[in-house]
Amino acid sequence: MHRLNTRIFTQTAFYDLNLKLIFPMSTYANYSKTSHVYDKTRSAASVDIIRKKLEDWSLPLNQQTLVDAGCGTGLYSEALVDDVQRIEAIDLNAEMLVIARTKMKSAEQKGRICFHNSAIDTLPLEESIADAVMINQVLHHLPDDSSAGWSEHAKVFREFARVLKPGGRLIINSCSPEQLESGFWFYNLIPDALQEMLKKTIGIGELDNLLQENGFTTMSREVPKDMVLQGEAFFYSEGILDPDWRSGDSIWSLVPEESLAAVLEKVSAMRRSGKLNAFMKSNDQTRKNTGQVTFSIASKTC
């Protein structure tokens, strides 16, 4: 089912034995390297929004099968595994799955969750098996951009539609381009990386159009403006100097070593002069208007 015995792993992609690119785990981040520290600064942020949207459906929550596409270390699956009937957790990174399985060993033994080492554009699931699919902070890792017509996004959405039952829910947790520009105080220190990230991030209008073209109707959208992806760690200004802290946001993978050295020196200088916290507070003001994350809820067209 997983076919890993026929694949070769590199830092950013899997290849078959003919050296043909199959699907990147991320086009830029090495999650094998960061898997063991990822949870230090990340949590299942605003999982209550997902739970509420699942509860709003006609089928009781405890009877639903939920797909966690790109589950990573299982933060969102762990938060929901006792609420739903079953979770199918999918991730291409084996190291991230090891962390997730360790957390939910008991739930796996009880048959409440099943882990799949697989790409999300070829889910190892039967048609119409799921009541809902959630995808949390994953879309920007696809090898895609507007010049390609967001074709990889479309492929993934079609796969979600395939495994969902008619009327099933798709819940997308993503950052809009506007939120990337305004919602992260330290992005001002790495403008080139921000521009690269913006190229990988689909706009809300484009997302709606793409969903409609690939089997979905957009139902609602929520922006929890008080939510931050890194929790309290987000406001630890000196965290930038800590590699584990930086591992909590994949944008740092887009910063070249020479540029990173300059950023760290600038941050160190602000810390020495006592100006670092003021810099953080000043550059964090725009987040309060835009938030960091948008939840888009869609329904499979019957």
Kinemage of the C-alpha trace (Angstrom):
@kinemage 1
@onewidth
@group {chain A} dominant
@subgroup {mainchain}
@vectorlist {calphas} color= white
{ca met a 1} P 0.000 0.000 0.000
{ca his a 2} L 2.760 2.438 0.945
{ca arg a 3} L 5.283 1.332 -1.699
{ca leu a 4} L 8.183 2.841 0.279
{ca asn a 5} L 10.433 -0.072 -0.656
{ca thr a 6} L 10.547 1.280 -4.212
{ca arg a 7} L 11.430 4.847 -3.286
{ca ile a 8} L 14.552 6.836 -2.570
{ca phe a 9} L 14.438 9.659 -0.011
{ca thr a 10} L 16.214 12.971 -0.437
{ca gln a 11} L 15.910 16.087 1.713
{ca thr a 12} L 12.848 17.405 -0.074
{ca ala a 13} L 11.337 14.659 -2.211
{ca phe a 14} L 10.688 11.033 -2.917
{ca tyr a 15} L 11.805 9.450 -6.195
{ca asp a 16} L 10.969 6.106 -7.696
{ca leu a 17} L 13.741 3.840 -8.974
{ca asn a 18} L 13.644 5.618 -12.330
{ca leu a 19} L 14.447 8.864 -10.496
{ca lys a 20} L 11.088 10.361 -11.378
{ca leu a 21} L 9.756 12.901 -8.877
{ca ile a 22} L 6.683 11.513 -7.145
{ca phe a 23} L 5.692 14.119 -4.548
{ca pro a 24} L 7.620 16.337 -2.169
{ca met a 25} L 7.008 16.085 1.553
{ca ser a 26} L 7.732 19.802 1.389
{ca thr a 27} L 9.243 21.881 -1.340
{ca tyr a 28} L 11.585 23.529 1.150
{ca ala a 29} L 11.335 22.280 4.762
{ca asn a 30} L 13.192 19.222 6.088
{ca tyr a 31} L 10.702 17.761 8.545
{ca ser a 32} L 12.846 14.688 9.130
{ca lys a 33} L 15.280 17.055 10.815
{ca thr a 34} L 12.716 19.055 12.778
{ca ser a 35} L 10.240 16.316 13.733
{ca his a 36} L 11.614 15.857 17.256
{ca val a 37} L 11.418 19.558 18.152
{ca tyr a 38} L 8.372 20.615 16.129
{ca asp a 39} L 5.931 20.327 19.040
{ca lys a 40} L 7.993 22.656 21.212
{ca thr a 41} L 6.355 25.671 19.612
{ca arg a 42} L 3.259 24.248 17.898
{ca ser a 43} L -0.131 23.024 19.116
{ca ala a 44} L -3.556 22.169 17.724
{ca ala a 45} L -4.366 25.860 17.463
{ca ser a 46} L -8.109 26.658 17.277
{ca val a 47} L -9.034 22.972 17.079
{ca asp a 48} L -12.380 23.966 18.599
{ca ile a 49} L -13.298 25.545 15.255
{ca ile a 50} L -12.756 22.208 13.525
{ca arg a 51} L -14.684 20.330 16.201
{ca lys a 52} L -17.616 22.738 15.952
{ca lys a 53} L -17.777 22.444 12.149
{ca leu a 54} L -17.812 18.662 12.425
{ca glu a 55} L -20.547 18.815 15.062
{ca asp a 56} L -22.680 20.996 12.784
{ca trp a 57} L -23.141 18.139 10.327
{ca ser a 58} L -26.168 15.812 10.487
{ca leu a 59} L -24.050 12.769 11.414
{ca pro a 60} L -23.101 12.694 15.129
{ca leu a 61} L -19.451 13.480 15.735
{ca asn a 62} L -18.761 10.144 17.402
{ca gln a 63} L -19.891 8.337 14.244
{ca gln a 64} L -17.679 10.246 11.832
{ca thr a 65} L -14.559 9.060 10.011
{ca leu a 66} L -12.068 11.907 9.719
{ca val a 67} L -9.056 12.117 7.423
{ca asp a 68} L -6.106 14.149 8.700
{ca ala a 69} L -4.230 15.002 5.500
{ca gly a 70} L -0.619 15.880 6.247
{ca cys a 71} L -1.017 15.017 9.928
{ca gly a 72} L 2.624 15.695 10.845
{ca thr a 73} L 3.257 14.920 14.505
{ca gly a 74} L -0.456 14.385 15.049
{ca leu a 75} L -1.298 17.560 16.940
{ca tyr a 76} L -4.814 17.879 15.529
{ca ser a 77} L -5.476 14.140 15.406
{ca glu a 78} L -4.549 13.812 19.069
{ca ala a 79} L -6.960 16.609 19.964
{ca leu a 80} L -9.861 14.955 18.102
{ca val a 81} L -9.217 11.206 18.307
{ca asp a 82} L -11.507 10.736 21.322
{ca asp a 83} L -14.324 12.737 19.711
{ca val a 84} L -14.744 10.988 16.360
{ca gln a 85} L -15.254 7.341 15.524
{ca arg a 86} L -12.004 6.948 13.609
{ca ile a 87} L -9.178 8.975 12.096
{ca glu a 88} L -7.167 8.109 9.001
{ca ala a 89} L -3.917 10.025 9.526
{ca ile a 90} L -1.760 10.587 6.428
{ca asp a 91} L 1.771 11.921 6.158
{ca leu a 92} L 4.689 11.315 3.802
{ca asn a 93} L 7.338 11.989 6.423
{ca ala a 94} L 8.081 8.789 8.330
{ca glu a 95} L 9.791 10.594 11.212
{ca met a 96} L 6.775 12.820 11.830
{ca leu a 97} L 4.549 9.741 11.844
{ca val a 98} L 6.749 8.067 14.455
{ca ile a 99} L 6.080 10.999 16.790
{ca ala a 100} L 2.341 10.879 16.066
{ca arg a 101} L 2.086 7.124 16.610
{ca thr a 102} L 3.964 7.368 19.904
{ca lys a 103} L 1.461 9.931 21.167
{ca met a 104} L -1.560 7.878 20.138
{ca lys a 105} L -0.375 4.324 20.707
{ca ser a 106} L -3.406 3.475 22.810
{ca ala a 107} L -5.862 4.961 20.304
{ca glu a 108} L -4.189 3.007 17.493
{ca gln a 109} L -4.449 -0.231 19.459
{ca lys a 110} L -8.166 0.442 19.984
{ca gly a 111} L -8.679 1.034 16.251
{ca arg a 112} L -9.526 4.694 16.747
{ca ile a 113} L -6.754 5.869 14.418
{ca cys a 114} L -4.818 4.392 11.513
{ca phe a 115} L -1.555 5.887 10.224
{ca his a 116} L -0.561 5.901 6.557
{ca asn a 117} L 2.885 6.809 5.220
{ca ser a 118} L 1.626 8.314 1.969
{ca ala a 119} L 1.348 11.431 -0.155
{ca ile a 120} L -1.886 13.387 0.125
{ca asp a 121} L -2.451 13.483 -3.638
{ca thr a 122} L -2.758 9.670 -3.724
{ca leu a 123} L -4.550 8.767 -0.518
{ca pro a 124} L -4.460 5.021 0.320
{ca leu a 125} L -8.204 5.070 1.008
{ca glu a 126} L -11.293 3.815 -0.762
{ca glu a 127} L -13.790 6.110 -2.447
{ca ser a 128} L -16.493 7.741 -0.313
{ca ile a 129} L -15.047 6.391 2.930
{ca ala a 130} L -14.713 9.633 4.907
{ca asp a 131} L -17.195 12.019 6.464
{ca ala a 132} L -14.646 14.810 6.726
{ca val a 133} L -11.134 15.798 5.722
{ca met a 134} L -9.003 18.323 7.560
{ca ile a 135} L -5.741 19.772 6.281
{ca asn a 136} L -3.820 21.980 8.689
{ca gln a 137} L -0.999 24.271 7.521
{ca val a 138} L -0.029 21.976 4.648
{ca leu a 139} L -1.090 23.552 1.340
{ca his a 140} L 1.872 25.949 1.163
{ca his a 141} L 4.215 22.953 1.081
{ca leu a 142} L 2.873 21.765 -2.271
{ca pro a 143} L 5.181 22.273 -5.286
{ca asp a 144} L 2.816 24.825 -6.732
{ca asp a 145} L 2.200 28.471 -7.573
{ca ser a 146} L -0.125 30.673 -9.613
{ca ser a 147} L 1.949 30.274 -12.786
{ca ala a 148} L 1.027 26.580 -12.750
{ca gly a 149} L -2.631 27.396 -12.167
{ca trp a 150} L -2.332 25.844 -8.710
{ca ser a 151} L -2.480 22.452 -10.418
{ca glu a 152} L -1.099 20.532 -7.430
{ca his a 153} L -3.731 22.080 -5.180
{ca ala a 154} L -6.390 20.996 -7.665
{ca lys a 155} L -5.019 17.455 -7.705
{ca val a 156} L -5.155 17.268 -3.917
{ca phe a 157} L -8.700 18.659 -3.780
{ca arg a 158} L -9.879 16.104 -6.335
{ca glu a 159} L -8.396 13.376 -4.172
{ca phe a 160} L -10.207 14.726 -1.122
{ca ala a 161} L -13.470 14.740 -3.095
{ca arg a 162} L -12.837 11.125 -4.096
{ca val a 163} L -12.566 9.827 -0.534
{ca leu a 164} L -15.355 11.986 0.899
{ca lys a 165} L -18.971 10.898 1.047
{ca pro a 166} L -21.484 13.161 -0.744
{ca gly a 167} L -21.943 16.258 1.380
{ca gly a 168} L -18.796 15.502 3.380
{ca arg a 169} L -16.850 18.358 4.921
{ca leu a 170} L -13.425 19.706 3.966
{ca ile a 171} L -11.801 21.949 6.568
{ca ile a 172} L -8.733 23.893 5.443
{ca asn a 173} L -6.494 25.631 7.965
{ca ser a 174} L -4.177 27.973 6.050
{ca cys a 175} L -2.652 31.435 6.028
{ca ser a 176} L -3.793 33.931 3.431
{ca pro a 177} L -1.190 36.089 1.654
{ca glu a 178} L -2.426 39.093 3.644
{ca gln a 179} L -1.955 37.211 6.911
{ca leu a 180} L 1.584 36.254 5.967
{ca glu a 181} L 2.402 39.895 5.333
{ca ser a 182} L 0.789 41.209 8.506
{ca gly a 183} L 0.481 38.395 11.036
{ca phe a 184} L 4.064 37.457 11.926
{ca trp a 185} L 6.219 40.074 13.626
{ca phe a 186} L 9.565 38.498 12.714
{ca tyr a 187} L 8.847 38.163 8.980
{ca asn a 188} L 10.009 41.775 8.623
{ca leu a 189} L 13.506 40.470 9.367
{ca ile a 190} L 13.433 37.996 6.464
{ca pro a 191} L 11.693 39.808 3.561
{ca asp a 192} L 13.174 37.627 0.810
{ca ala a 193} L 11.903 34.453 2.492
{ca leu a 194} L 8.503 36.093 2.911
{ca gln a 195} L 8.321 36.805 -0.810
{ca glu a 196} L 9.153 33.176 -1.553
{ca met a 197} L 6.444 32.048 0.828
{ca leu a 198} L 3.911 34.376 -0.765
{ca lys a 199} L 4.532 32.712 -4.123
{ca lys a 200} L 3.556 29.376 -2.573
{ca thr a 201} L 0.394 30.672 -0.894
{ca ile a 202} L -2.945 30.679 -2.687
{ca gly a 203} L -5.269 33.631 -2.196
{ca ile a 204} L -8.729 33.193 -0.708
{ca gly a 205} L -10.554 34.038 -3.943
{ca glu a 206} L -8.388 31.657 -5.939
{ca leu a 207} L -8.962 28.977 -3.315
{ca asp a 208} L -12.739 29.317 -3.602
{ca asn a 209} L -12.584 29.051 -7.387
{ca leu a 210} L -10.348 26.008 -7.230
{ca leu a 211} L -12.587 24.250 -4.730
{ca gln a 212} L -15.624 24.871 -6.909
{ca glu a 213} L -13.839 23.517 -9.976
{ca asn a 214} L -12.864 20.332 -8.152
{ca gly a 215} L -16.017 19.121 -6.494
{ca phe a 216} L -16.690 21.462 -3.563
{ca thr a 217} L -18.931 24.302 -2.497
{ca thr a 218} L -17.452 26.793 -0.023
{ca met a 219} L -19.727 27.014 2.997
{ca ser a 220} L -18.091 29.370 5.477
{ca arg a 221} L -14.864 30.925 6.633
{ca glu a 222} L -13.521 31.840 10.083
{ca val a 223} L -10.530 33.948 11.126
{ca pro a 224} L -9.631 33.536 14.820
{ca lys a 225} L -7.761 36.815 15.233
{ca asp a 226} L -6.542 36.042 18.726
{ca met a 227} L -4.930 32.750 17.695
{ca val a 228} L -1.188 32.422 17.084
{ca leu a 229} L 0.320 29.289 15.588
{ca gln a 230} L 3.254 29.144 17.991
{ca gly a 231} L 1.253 29.868 21.123
{ca glu a 232} L 3.067 31.736 23.878
{ca ala a 233} L 6.395 30.922 22.206
{ca phe a 234} L 5.445 33.383 19.453
{ca phe a 235} L 5.941 36.261 21.907
{ca tyr a 236} L 9.368 35.087 23.075
{ca ser a 237} L 11.395 37.589 21.083
{ca glu a 238} L 14.727 35.910 21.782
{ca gly a 239} L 13.386 32.685 20.315
{ca ile a 240} L 14.769 33.651 16.920
{ca leu a 241} L 18.216 32.854 18.275
{ca asp a 242} L 17.138 29.277 19.091
{ca pro a 243} L 17.175 26.755 16.190
{ca asp a 244} L 14.390 24.742 17.862
{ca trp a 245} L 12.202 27.860 18.025
{ca arg a 246} L 12.844 28.598 14.360
{ca ser a 247} L 11.894 24.999 13.514
{ca gly a 248} L 8.340 25.865 14.540
{ca asp a 249} L 7.904 27.925 11.364
{ca ser a 250} L 8.956 26.447 8.027
{ca ile a 251} L 9.659 29.893 6.539
{ca trp a 252} L 13.106 29.755 8.142
{ca ser a 253} L 13.979 26.943 5.731
{ca leu a 254} L 13.829 29.583 2.986
{ca val a 255} L 16.509 31.745 4.621
{ca pro a 256} L 20.032 31.068 3.254
{ca glu a 257} L 22.759 30.502 5.820
{ca glu a 258} L 24.529 33.766 5.046
{ca ser a 259} L 21.290 35.728 5.400
{ca leu a 260} L 20.425 33.896 8.596
{ca ala a 261} L 23.757 34.878 10.134
{ca ala a 262} L 23.014 38.538 9.440
{ca val a 263} L 19.514 38.236 10.926
{ca leu a 264} L 20.818 36.580 14.080
{ca glu a 265} L 23.414 39.294 14.489
{ca lys a 266} L 20.762 41.983 14.107
{ca val a 267} L 18.523 40.292 16.670
{ca ser a 268} L 21.463 39.856 19.061
{ca ala a 269} L 22.290 43.543 18.715
{ca met a 270} L 18.699 44.540 19.519
{ca arg a 271} L 18.744 42.234 22.535
{ca arg a 272} L 21.982 43.768 23.810
{ca ser a 273} L 20.558 47.261 23.415
{ca gly a 274} L 17.280 46.321 25.100
{ca lys a 275} L 15.237 47.094 21.960
{ca leu a 276} L 14.198 43.587 20.901
{ca asn a 277} L 10.892 43.391 22.789
{ca ala a 278} L 9.901 46.823 21.527
{ca phe a 279} L 10.646 45.690 17.977
{ca met a 280} L 8.432 42.644 18.453
{ca lys a 281} L 5.534 44.610 19.944
{ca ser a 282} L 5.682 47.266 17.236
{ca asn a 283} L 5.725 44.762 14.381
{ca asp a 284} L 3.004 42.629 15.975
{ca gln a 285} L 0.336 45.343 15.804
{ca thr a 286} L -0.921 44.445 12.315
{ca arg a 287} L -1.595 40.841 13.373
{ca lys a 288} L -4.441 42.043 15.546
{ca asn a 289} L -6.271 43.236 12.420
{ca thr a 290} L -5.674 40.295 10.105
{ca gly a 291} L -4.994 37.324 12.363
{ca gln a 292} L -2.593 34.591 11.279
{ca val a 293} L -4.898 31.821 10.081
{ca thr a 294} L -8.048 31.332 8.034
{ca phe a 295} L -10.296 28.284 8.339
{ca ser a 296} L -12.147 27.569 5.095
{ca ile a 297} L -15.001 25.090 5.316
{ca ala a 298} L -16.336 23.457 2.150
{ca ser a 299} L -18.778 20.691 1.344
{ca lys a 300} L -18.412 18.008 -1.305
{ca thr a 301} L -20.926 18.629 -4.049
{ca cys a 302} L -23.531 15.880 -4.006
